[in-house]
């Protein structure tokens, strides 16, 4: 059974969805959640689900090897679920094609530093896009530039607000992200 470590910075709804999904499979198990935000709601979700969760700081992520050493012992696959920091090159190099991210837009549109959450949905609305969606991709050293694994689309109408766009995107995330992670794991066995 493969071991998944999830990185999350916020509410943790995608992390919770992934944890619950793999709880009922024999493919993988989420062993730990790591967060860079001490106020992240993901800690509450992990406590309720009985999943270990830890806080880390910038230095242990980028300068010393604390996080890298932990991952080398605990993780077969790393999943970014609402994680906002760029992953350091040394971690990317240690886990080639084993770090998976989900982005709430159809990359290459609306990617890069600062493009997350409502920033993206506001930009989609302001630019009168007729569709948006999700992109699941491998992580490399640059924000949102890794190889695309999967995309799913949803329509955007003139009546949609950034909030309604966000809801449509969340539905795609919850439906596809765990399934695509599982497909990747099964394909690489």
N, C-alpha and C positions, 0 to 999 in steps of 0.2 A: 504494500500500500504506500503510495507516494505521500510525502509530507509537504503541506502548503503552509507558508508563512505569508500573512497578509499585512501590507502597510496601509494605514488609513490615517487621515488627518481630521476628519469631521464627524458627521453623525453616525456613520457606520452602517447605513442601511444596506449597501452592497455587500459589505463584509458579513453582516448577519445572514443575508440571503445565500451567500456562498457557504458559510458554515453550516446552515441548515440543509442545503442541498447535499453536501458531501457527508453529512452525518448519516444519510440514508443510502450511501453507496459503498462499494468495496474498492473503488478506484483510488481514493485519496482521503486524507483527513487534514483538517486545519489544526495545526498544532499550536500556533501562536499568532497573536496580532501585535504589531509594533506601531506605535504612534509617536509623532513629534509634537503633539499638541496635548498638554496636560488637561485641557478642558474638553477634549473631544468626547462626544457622546458614545463613541465606539467602546469606551471602557465600560460604560453601564451595560451595553448590549452583551459584551463578552462575559461580564460577571453573571448575567442572567442565563447565559448559554453554557457556563462552566468552561470557558476557553481562557487560557492564559493570555494576558495582555501586559505589555511593558511600554514605558515611556523612554525615549532616547533623545539626546540632544545633538546639535549640529556637529560638535567636535567628535563624538563617538561614531557619527555617521560618515563624516568626510575626512577627518584628520587622523585619528587613531583607528585601529582595526576592530574596535569592540563590536560593532554591528556586523561587520563582515565575518569575524570569527564566529559569532552566534549563528549566522546564516549557514556557514559551512558545516556546522554540526546539526542544525535543526531543519534545514530546508532542502527539498528536492526541486520545488517550484516556488517562485515568489510572485505574488499577485498584488498589484497596486489598485486599491479600491478607494478612490477619492484621496489619493496621496499627492501632496502639492510640491514636494521638493524634487529637484533633479537627482537622479540616482548617480552616485559617483562612479567614475570609470572603472575603479578597481572592483566594485561589486558587479558591474555589468560584465567585465572580463571574466569574473569567476563563475558567472551563471549565463553563459551564452545561450540565447534562445530559451531561457528558463525564467525570464522576468516578463510578466504579462500585465499590460495596462488597459484600462478602458477609458475612452475619451468621449464626452457627450456631444460629439459633432462628427460630421463626415470629413475626416482628414483627407487632404491637407488643409481644408478650410477650417478656420477658427482654432488653430493649434498654436502652441508656443507658450512662452512664459506669460503668466497672468491670464491665460485663457482657460478658465475653469468655471464650473457652476453657472450661476446666473449671468456672469460676464458673457458667456457664450450664448445663452438663450436671448439675452438683450441684443447682442450683435446680430443674431439670426433674424430677430424681429425688425430691428432697425434697417437691415439690408433687404427686407422684403423677400427673404428666401421662400421658395415654395416647398422645400423639403429640408429635413435635417435628420439626425439619427445618431448612431453610435459607431465607434471604431474600436475594435479590439486589436491591439498591436503588441509586438515585441518591443522591449525597451532597449534603447541604445543610449549613448552619452548625451544626446540632445533631446530637448522637450518634443515629444509627439512626432518624432521622425523615424522611429523604428518600423520594420517591415509590418505591413498590414496583414492581419490574420483573417479578419471578418468585419463586415459592415452590415448594418441593418438600417433601413430608412423608414421615416414616417413623414406624412405630408404636413405642411404648414399652410393654414389658410389666413386670409386677411383678418379674420376675427380672432385668431390666436393671440394670446398675450405671452410674455416671457414665462409666466407661471404655468400656463396651459402647455406651452412647448416643453417646459421642464418635466411636467407630468407624463407627456407622451414619451420623452426620452427615458425617464425612469422605468417606464413599463418595458421598453426594449432592453434596458440594462438588466432588470430582474429576470426577464424571460431568457435572454441569450448568454449572459456572462458565465454563469456556472456551467452551462452545457458546452460552451466553447472551450473552457478550461479543461473539462473532462475529455473532450475530443482530442485536445493537444496531448494530454497525458497518455491516453490510449494509443495515439499515433506514434508516440515516442518510446513505447515499451519494447 
